[in-house]
Amino acid sequence: MGWAELVAAFAAFFVSHSVPLRPPVRARLVGVLGRRGFTLAYSALSLAALVWLIVAAGRAPFVQVWPRLGWQPWVPLLAMAGACALLALAIGRPNPFSFGGPSTGFDPARPGVVRVVRHPLLVAMALWAGAHLVPNGDLAHVLLFGSFAGFALLGIRIVDRRRRRIMGPEVWDGLAAEVRAHPPRPASWGGAAVRLGAAAALYLVLIALHPAVIGVSPLP
């Protein structure tokens, strides 16, 4: 299929991530599916589109941009430990700076990972994409991982501007300053330990499944 499948997969990914979130479409879908049903359906659709995009990049014609060197696999292997930790510490936690996530119950005196990065999920995506870009120097994967890294980094700026506008500059700036005034203490040390344990488990599962799902071992 040449490049056609990769182009179609890119189009499907961005359409599946943009159209359901448009206010009129989202309101209608939430009315039919319920809030939880919409979240589950949107997550499943997003995951399916991502899997297709990754598979399509692997099937695209090979055009080398830079050579693969022996040290390069260490970059994603190490970076993914940090990405898994960010995911585990952020998912389901209140974060008034994120767009669409829960904010009720956020304690600026115990900001957790939000004290380090306001948008841990986007930073985790940037880590994943940027780190995988290093050992995948063919054109299809440069387009794949480069797009995701750029999307995540640009998304941080866009979400900051949008949340600052919605919350109001004085409220946003005041809350950001209050968060910076405290160390990154979690809401619960026990909960943080459980989340870090889950991050370690996720990291090991990803390493174990990588050869079967992606077809390449992540180990150097």
N, C-alpha and C positions, 0 to 999 in steps of 0.2 A: 504493500500500500504506500510505500515511500513515506513522505511527510504528512500525507492526508490524515492518517489516524491521529498523529500528535496534534495537528491543528484542530481536529474535531474534539479531541479530549480536552484541550485547553479551553475551547469554546464552551463545552459542556460544564467544565469546572467553574468557570467564571459566571455563567448563566445560573447554575445551581446555587451559587453563593450570593448572587445579587438579587435575582427576581423574587425569591421567597421572602427576602427581608424588606422589600418595598412596603411601606405602611399599608396601602390598600390590600395588597396580596397577603401580607402577614395577618392582618386583621381577619380576613376571610378564612384563611387556613386555621387560625386559632379558634375561630368560631365553629369550624367543622371538627377539628381534631382535639381541641382543648390545648391549653398551654403546654402541658407535659407531652401530649401526643405530637404537637408541632415540634417541640425540641427533639424528641426521639426521631421523628421522620426527617427533620432537617439534618440531624447528625448522621443518620444512615445514608442519606443522599450525598452529603458532603464526603463521607468516607468512600462511598462507591465511586464518586467522580475522581477522588484523589488516587485510588487504586488504579483506575483506568488510565489516568494520566501517567503514573509511574510505569505501568506496563507498556503504554504506547511509546514512552521515551526509550525503553529498552528495545523496542521493535524498530525504531527509526533507523535510517541509514547512518552508518558510523562515519563521522567526520571529525578527525582529531584536531583539537584546539591546542592542547598541551599534553606532553607525555605523562604516563603514570609512573611514579617513582616509589621506591620502597617505603619511605617515611610517611607518605600521604594517608594511608589508612588509619594511622594513629590519630589524625585530626578529628574525624567523626567519632572514633571510638572514645576519645576523651571528652569531646564536646557533648556527646549524647548523655553522659552522666549528669552534666549540669542541666541539660534540657529536661531530663526526666525529673530531676529535683525541683525545677521550677514548676513543671506541670503538677507534680504531687502537692507542692506547697500552695498552689494557687487555685486549683479546681474546687469549686464550691465555696470558696472563701469570699466574704464580702469585700468589695473593692469599689469605692465610689468613683475612681478614676477610669475604670473600664467602661466600655459601652455595651450595654445589654446584660452585664453581669449583676449579681445581687450586691446591693450596697447597704441594706439594713443590717445593723449590728456591727458595723465597722468601728473599731476603737483606735483612734489615732495614737493613743499612748502605747498600744500593742499592735503596730502595723504589720508585723511579720515581714514576709518577702516584699510587700509593697514599699517598705522603707528602702529597699535596695533597688528595685525596679518597679515603676508604676504599672507596667503592662507585662507581667511575667509570661503570659501565654504567647504574646507576640514576640517577646525576646526568645522564648523557647523555640518558636518557629524559625526565627532568624538564625539561631544557633544550629538547628537541624539542617536548614537549607545551606547556610554558608559553609558549614563543616563538610557536608556531602559534596559540595562543589569542588573541593580541593582534589579528591582522588578520581573524580569523574570529569575528565577533560575533553569529552567528546561533545559536539555541538548540541545534540538533543538534550543531554543532561545539563549542559551549561545554561540552556534556555529554561529548563525545568527548575533547577535549584536557584539559578540567578533570579528568576521571576518571583519565586517564593521569598527569597531573602529581601528583594526590593519591596515586595508587597508588605512584608512584616515591618520593615523599617519605616516605610512611608505610612503604614497604618498607625504607628505610634504617634506620629505628628498629627495625623488626621483626627484620631480619637482624642488626643489632648485638646486640640482646638474645639472639637465638637462638645466635649464635656465641659470645657471652660465656658463656652457660650451658653450651654444649658444651665449649668449651676450658677453662672454669674461670675465675672472675674474676681470680685472681692472674696466670695465664698471659696472658689477654687484655689486662689492664691493663699488664702488663710489656712485652708485645710492642708495644702501641700507644705506650707511652712511648719505647721504643727506636727506633721508626720516626720519631717526632717529633724525636728527637735528631739525626737526619741530614738533610742536604739531599736534595731529590728527584732524586738521581742515578740514571740508568737502569742496568740490568745491563750494557748495551752501548750506547755512543754511536752506533755504526754501526747497530745494530738500531733504535734510537730514530729515527734519520734515515730509515731505510726505512719505518718505521711512519708517520711524519709525511708522507712522500711518498705513502703509500697513503691517508692521510686526505685529502690535497689532491685526489687522484684521485677518491676517493669523493664528495667535496664537489662537484666539477665534474660527475660523472656524475649525481648527484641533481638538480642544476640543469638539466642537459640533458634528463633523463627526466621531470621534473616536469610539463611541459605535456602530454606524451603519456599519462602514467599517471594524473595527478590531474585534468588538464583545465584547469589554471590555471598561468600563468607565475609563478615565484617572484620574478622581477626587478621592482623598483619601476617 
